[in-house]
Amino acid sequence: MPSNRPERREEARFRILRLLKDNPEMSTRDIAHAVGVSNGAAWYLLAALIEKGLVKAQNFSKSDQKAKYAYALTPVGLAEKARLTRSFLDRKRNEFEDLRQEIESLSEELSETELTGKN
């Protein structure tokens, strides 16, 4: 997960939006587990998404537990998910390129060390 706080928060929002698009009936506990945050953090993030109008909470009409909700992404939420997906993908591509360069550098260093050690 990214190291700075705004990036971690953005990635958590992205992961929640992505989860809810495919699984609108997830509980906050399920969300917390899937995203790797506490239940309180999941509730806070979900409440913020609802407050911003990105997610709409609806009670299950057939549920015995009236506290159970289905979470639907709003049109604004779908647009935000697309924006976050683009940002996440760009960040991961940059991380991948940095990692690829580091692997290449380490491989060259190892090759030079092995050649030097054989002489």
Secondary structure, DSSP 8 states (H G I E B T S, - for coil): --SSHHHHHHHHHHHHHHHHHH-TT--HHHHHHHHTS-HHHHHHHHHHHHHTTSEEEEE-SS-S-TT-EEEEE-HHHHHHHHHHHHHHHHHHHHHHHHHHHHHHHHHHHHHHHHHHHH-
